[in-house]
Amino acid sequence: ANDKVNNNDFVSLEKYKDRPIIVVCAMGMSAKKTASALLKAGFTEASVLQGGMSAWTSANLPTTK
């Protein structure tokens, strides 16, 4: 999926264009670039998980695998 993101290939997400999409990476930096590209592509509800997964797990919030 990372190569699709790098090429701004969001075709598989088209049906979710008007729904909330939260972009997540380890620290939040890469996610900002991807969320910006999603917004430019017309995804009106793209957001970034502030601080990334590092902040999420540091706050002892739940995760699943």
N, CA, C and O atoms as CSV, one atom per row, in Angstrom:
chain,resi,resn,atom,element,x,y,z
A,1,ALA,N,N,0.824,-1.193,0.000
A,1,ALA,CA,C,0.000,0.000,0.000
A,1,ALA,C,C,0.866,1.254,0.000
A,1,ALA,O,O,0.440,2.297,-0.495
A,2,ASN,N,N,2.077,1.166,0.550
A,2,ASN,CA,C,2.936,2.338,0.629
A,2,ASN,C,C,3.286,2.894,-0.745
A,2,ASN,O,O,3.358,4.111,-0.918
A,3,ASP,N,N,3.508,2.003,-1.742
A,3,ASP,CA,C,3.814,2.494,-3.083
A,3,ASP,C,C,2.613,3.212,-3.688
A,3,ASP,O,O,2.790,4.173,-4.435
A,4,LYS,N,N,1.403,2.771,-3.385
A,4,LYS,CA,C,0.198,3.462,-3.858
A,4,LYS,C,C,0.110,4.848,-3.243
A,4,LYS,O,O,-0.227,5.814,-3.928
A,5,VAL,N,N,0.408,4.951,-1.958
A,5,VAL,CA,C,0.368,6.243,-1.276
A,5,VAL,C,C,1.412,7.178,-1.877
A,5,VAL,O,O,1.126,8.347,-2.134
A,6,ASN,N,N,2.610,6.670,-2.101
A,6,ASN,CA,C,3.672,7.498,-2.670
A,6,ASN,C,C,3.317,8.016,-4.055
A,6,ASN,O,O,3.796,9.076,-4.459
A,7,ASN,N,N,2.484,7.286,-4.786
A,7,ASN,CA,C,2.068,7.698,-6.124
A,7,ASN,C,C,0.704,8.390,-6.122
A,7,ASN,O,O,0.118,8.623,-7.179
A,8,ASN,N,N,0.206,8.716,-4.931
A,8,ASN,CA,C,-1.113,9.331,-4.787
A,8,ASN,C,C,-2.193,8.520,-5.502
A,8,ASN,O,O,-3.100,9.085,-6.114
A,9,ASP,N,N,-2.089,7.205,-5.421
A,9,ASP,CA,C,-3.062,6.300,-6.029
A,9,ASP,C,C,-4.111,5.938,-4.984
A,9,ASP,O,O,-3.950,4.981,-4.227
A,10,PHE,N,N,-5.188,6.720,-4.957
A,10,PHE,CA,C,-6.221,6.537,-3.946
A,10,PHE,C,C,-7.485,5.914,-4.520
A,10,PHE,O,O,-8.556,6.028,-3.923
A,11,VAL,N,N,-7.374,5.253,-5.673
A,11,VAL,CA,C,-8.536,4.681,-6.357
A,11,VAL,C,C,-9.318,3.742,-5.443
A,11,VAL,O,O,-10.548,3.775,-5.430
A,12,SER,N,N,-8.622,2.914,-4.687
A,12,SER,CA,C,-9.314,1.951,-3.824
A,12,SER,C,C,-10.081,2.634,-2.689
A,12,SER,O,O,-10.904,1.997,-2.032
A,13,LEU,N,N,-9.820,3.915,-2.454
A,13,LEU,CA,C,-10.509,4.656,-1.398
A,13,LEU,C,C,-11.629,5.552,-1.924
A,13,LEU,O,O,-12.310,6.206,-1.135
A,14,GLU,N,N,-11.830,5.593,-3.233
A,14,GLU,CA,C,-12.792,6.514,-3.845
A,14,GLU,C,C,-14.166,6.490,-3.180
A,14,GLU,O,O,-14.780,7.541,-2.993
A,15,LYS,N,N,-14.657,5.300,-2.821
A,15,LYS,CA,C,-16.002,5.224,-2.244
A,15,LYS,C,C,-16.080,5.836,-0.847
A,15,LYS,O,O,-17.169,5.988,-0.293
A,16,TYR,N,N,-14.932,6.184,-0.280
A,16,TYR,CA,C,-14.887,6.788,1.050
A,16,TYR,C,C,-14.557,8.278,1.007
A,16,TYR,O,O,-14.179,8.855,2.027
A,17,LYS,N,N,-14.694,8.909,-0.163
A,17,LYS,CA,C,-14.266,10.301,-0.346
A,17,LYS,C,C,-14.867,11.282,0.656
A,17,LYS,O,O,-14.207,12.243,1.050
A,18,ASP,N,N,-16.107,11.052,1.071
A,18,ASP,CA,C,-16.776,11.976,1.982
A,18,ASP,C,C,-16.856,11.457,3.412
A,18,ASP,O,O,-17.569,12.022,4.241
A,19,ARG,N,N,-16.128,10.384,3.702
A,19,ARG,CA,C,-16.150,9.805,5.050
A,19,ARG,C,C,-14.836,10.131,5.759
A,19,ARG,O,O,-13.825,10.376,5.100
A,20,PRO,N,N,-14.840,10.135,7.079
A,20,PRO,CA,C,-13.596,10.411,7.820
A,20,PRO,C,C,-12.523,9.348,7.548
A,20,PRO,O,O,-12.782,8.148,7.643
A,21,ILE,N,N,-11.328,9.810,7.213
A,21,ILE,CA,C,-10.173,8.933,7.021
A,21,ILE,C,C,-9.069,9.471,7.921
A,21,ILE,O,O,-8.692,10.638,7.823
A,22,ILE,N,N,-8.556,8.620,8.794
A,22,ILE,CA,C,-7.465,9.015,9.688
A,22,ILE,C,C,-6.190,8.337,9.196
A,22,ILE,O,O,-6.110,7.111,9.128
A,23,VAL,N,N,-5.204,9.150,8.858
A,23,VAL,CA,C,-3.929,8.650,8.353
A,23,VAL,C,C,-2.972,8.519,9.530
A,23,VAL,O,O,-2.833,9.440,10.335
A,24,VAL,N,N,-2.310,7.358,9.623
A,24,VAL,CA,C,-1.442,7.062,10.762
A,24,VAL,C,C,-0.080,6.574,10.282
A,24,VAL,O,O,0.007,5.786,9.339
A,25,CYS,N,N,0.975,7.041,10.928
A,25,CYS,CA,C,2.319,6.493,10.730
A,25,CYS,C,C,2.968,6.437,12.113
A,25,CYS,O,O,2.307,6.696,13.119
A,26,ALA,N,N,4.219,6.111,12.165
A,26,ALA,CA,C,4.889,5.937,13.458
A,26,ALA,C,C,4.914,7.223,14.287
A,26,ALA,O,O,4.564,7.204,15.466
A,27,MET,N,N,5.326,8.338,13.679
A,27,MET,CA,C,5.494,9.582,14.429
A,27,MET,C,C,4.534,10.694,13.987
A,27,MET,O,O,4.433,11.719,14.662
A,28,GLY,N,N,3.843,10.512,12.885
A,28,GLY,CA,C,2.911,11.519,12.403
A,28,GLY,C,C,3.430,12.366,11.255
A,28,GLY,O,O,2.669,13.140,10.673
A,29,MET,N,N,4.700,12.240,10.917
A,29,MET,CA,C,5.283,13.091,9.878
A,29,MET,C,C,4.871,12.652,8.464
A,29,MET,O,O,4.413,13.478,7.675
A,30,SER,N,N,5.025,11.397,8.146
A,30,SER,CA,C,4.645,10.895,6.815
A,30,SER,C,C,3.143,11.010,6.611
A,30,SER,O,O,2.680,11.251,5.496
A,31,ALA,N,N,2.396,10.840,7.670
A,31,ALA,CA,C,0.937,10.905,7.587
A,31,ALA,C,C,0.467,12.286,7.143
A,31,ALA,O,O,-0.530,12.393,6.428
A,32,LYS,N,N,1.162,13.343,7.550
A,32,LYS,CA,C,0.777,14.701,7.160
A,32,LYS,C,C,0.841,14.871,5.650
A,32,LYS,O,O,-0.052,15.474,5.055
A,33,LYS,N,N,1.887,14.344,5.029
A,33,LYS,CA,C,2.048,14.432,3.577
A,33,LYS,C,C,0.920,13.666,2.877
A,33,LYS,O,O,0.350,14.145,1.896
A,34,THR,N,N,0.610,12.489,3.385
A,34,THR,CA,C,-0.440,11.674,2.780
A,34,THR,C,C,-1.806,12.317,2.955
A,34,THR,O,O,-2.600,12.331,2.014
A,35,ALA,N,N,-2.097,12.847,4.130
A,35,ALA,CA,C,-3.378,13.509,4.374
A,35,ALA,C,C,-3.535,14.721,3.460
A,35,ALA,O,O,-4.624,14.979,2.947
A,36,SER,N,N,-2.464,15.455,3.259
A,36,SER,CA,C,-2.496,16.612,2.360
A,36,SER,C,C,-2.818,16.178,0.935
A,36,SER,O,O,-3.609,16.824,0.247
A,37,ALA,N,N,-2.200,15.080,0.492
A,37,ALA,CA,C,-2.465,14.558,-0.854
A,37,ALA,C,C,-3.911,14.088,-0.977
A,37,ALA,O,O,-4.541,14.287,-2.015
A,38,LEU,N,N,-4.438,13.467,0.073
A,38,LEU,CA,C,-5.838,13.036,0.067
A,38,LEU,C,C,-6.770,14.238,-0.054
A,38,LEU,O,O,-7.726,14.204,-0.830
A,39,LEU,N,N,-6.504,15.292,0.701
A,39,LEU,CA,C,-7.337,16.493,0.638
A,39,LEU,C,C,-7.300,17.102,-0.762
A,39,LEU,O,O,-8.336,17.513,-1.285
A,40,LYS,N,N,-6.119,17.163,-1.371
A,40,LYS,CA,C,-5.990,17.693,-2.731
A,40,LYS,C,C,-6.748,16.831,-3.733
A,40,LYS,O,O,-7.226,17.333,-4.750
A,41,ALA,N,N,-6.859,15.527,-3.446
A,41,ALA,CA,C,-7.559,14.603,-4.341
A,41,ALA,C,C,-9.071,14.616,-4.101
A,41,ALA,O,O,-9.808,13.868,-4.744
A,42,GLY,N,N,-9.535,15.465,-3.176
A,42,GLY,CA,C,-10.968,15.602,-2.957
A,42,GLY,C,C,-11.538,14.820,-1.792
A,42,GLY,O,O,-12.756,14.746,-1.633
A,43,PHE,N,N,-10.676,14.233,-0.973
A,43,PHE,CA,C,-11.145,13.529,0.221
A,43,PHE,C,C,-11.350,14.581,1.306
A,43,PHE,O,O,-10.388,15.082,1.888
A,44,THR,N,N,-12.619,14.913,1.572
A,44,THR,CA,C,-12.942,16.066,2.405
A,44,THR,C,C,-12.716,15.860,3.895
A,44,THR,O,O,-12.661,16.833,4.648
A,45,GLU,N,N,-12.583,14.612,4.337
A,45,GLU,CA,C,-12.484,14.330,5.773
A,45,GLU,C,C,-11.174,13.652,6.165
A,45,GLU,O,O,-11.155,12.864,7.111
A,46,ALA,N,N,-10.074,13.940,5.458
A,46,ALA,CA,C,-8.781,13.327,5.783
A,46,ALA,C,C,-8.145,14.044,6.976
A,46,ALA,O,O,-8.063,15.272,6.998
A,47,SER,N,N,-7.699,13.272,7.962
A,47,SER,CA,C,-7.062,13.805,9.166
A,47,SER,C,C,-5.836,12.975,9.507
A,47,SER,O,O,-5.629,11.894,8.957
A,48,VAL,N,N,-5.029,13.494,10.421
A,48,VAL,CA,C,-3.812,12.810,10.861
A,48,VAL,C,C,-3.929,12.498,12.350
A,48,VAL,O,O,-4.395,13.330,13.129
A,49,LEU,N,N,-3.506,11.299,12.743
A,49,LEU,CA,C,-3.431,10.959,14.163
A,49,LEU,C,C,-2.234,11.717,14.739
A,49,LEU,O,O,-1.082,11.379,14.467
A,50,GLN,N,N,-2.524,12.743,15.535
A,50,GLN,CA,C,-1.485,13.607,16.097
A,50,GLN,C,C,-0.476,12.797,16.899
A,50,GLN,O,O,-0.857,12.079,17.825
A,51,GLY,N,N,0.790,12.901,16.562
A,51,GLY,CA,C,1.841,12.199,17.278
A,51,GLY,C,C,2.056,10.773,16.826
A,51,GLY,O,O,2.982,10.108,17.291
A,52,GLY,N,N,1.217,10.293,15.926
A,52,GLY,CA,C,1.368,8.949,15.370
A,52,GLY,C,C,1.145,7.837,16.383
A,52,GLY,O,O,0.659,8.065,17.491
A,53,MET,N,N,1.510,6.637,15.976
A,53,MET,CA,C,1.338,5.472,16.835
A,53,MET,C,C,2.207,5.548,18.086
A,53,MET,O,O,1.864,4.974,19.119
A,54,SER,N,N,3.321,6.251,17.994
A,54,SER,CA,C,4.179,6.398,19.177
A,54,SER,C,C,3.426,7.091,20.303
A,54,SER,O,O,3.474,6.645,21.449
A,55,ALA,N,N,2.733,8.175,19.984
A,55,ALA,CA,C,1.962,8.896,21.005
A,55,ALA,C,C,0.781,8.055,21.488
A,55,ALA,O,O,0.443,8.061,22.672
A,56,TRP,N,N,0.154,7.327,20.547
A,56,TRP,CA,C,-1.000,6.491,20.895
A,56,TRP,C,C,-0.600,5.429,21.921
A,56,TRP,O,O,-1.257,5.277,22.951
A,57,THR,N,N,0.483,4.695,21.636
A,57,THR,CA,C,0.901,3.638,22.546
A,57,THR,C,C,1.480,4.200,23.848
A,57,THR,O,O,1.349,3.579,24.903
A,58,SER,N,N,2.124,5.380,23.777
A,58,SER,CA,C,2.646,6.010,24.996
A,58,SER,C,C,1.514,6.397,25.944
A,58,SER,O,O,1.691,6.428,27.161
A,59,ALA,N,N,0.349,6.690,25.367
A,59,ALA,CA,C,-0.813,7.052,26.181
A,59,ALA,C,C,-1.584,5.810,26.649
A,59,ALA,O,O,-2.665,5.916,27.228
A,60,ASN,N,N,-1.004,4.632,26.387
A,60,ASN,CA,C,-1.618,3.355,26.764
A,60,ASN,C,C,-3.010,3.166,26.175
A,60,ASN,O,O,-3.884,2.576,26.810
A,61,LEU,N,N,-3.212,3.669,24.964
A,61,LEU,CA,C,-4.490,3.481,24.282
A,61,LEU,C,C,-4.484,2.127,23.587
A,61,LEU,O,O,-3.416,1.625,23.236
A,62,PRO,N,N,-5.664,1.518,23.378
A,62,PRO,CA,C,-5.730,0.143,22.884
A,62,PRO,C,C,-5.275,-0.011,21.433
A,62,PRO,O,O,-5.480,0.875,20.603
A,63,THR,N,N,-4.656,-1.149,21.149
A,63,THR,CA,C,-4.286,-1.534,19.785
A,63,THR,C,C,-4.607,-3.021,19.612
A,63,THR,O,O,-4.683,-3.772,20.585
A,64,THR,N,N,-4.790,-3.421,18.374
A,64,THR,CA,C,-4.971,-4.832,18.055
A,64,THR,C,C,-4.084,-5.179,16.888
A,64,THR,O,O,-3.665,-4.303,16.132
A,65,LYS,N,N,-3.794,-6.461,16.738
A,65,LYS,CA,C,-2.987,-6.920,15.606
A,65,LYS,C,C,-3.783,-7.905,14.790
A,65,LYS,O,O,-3.289,-8.417,13.786
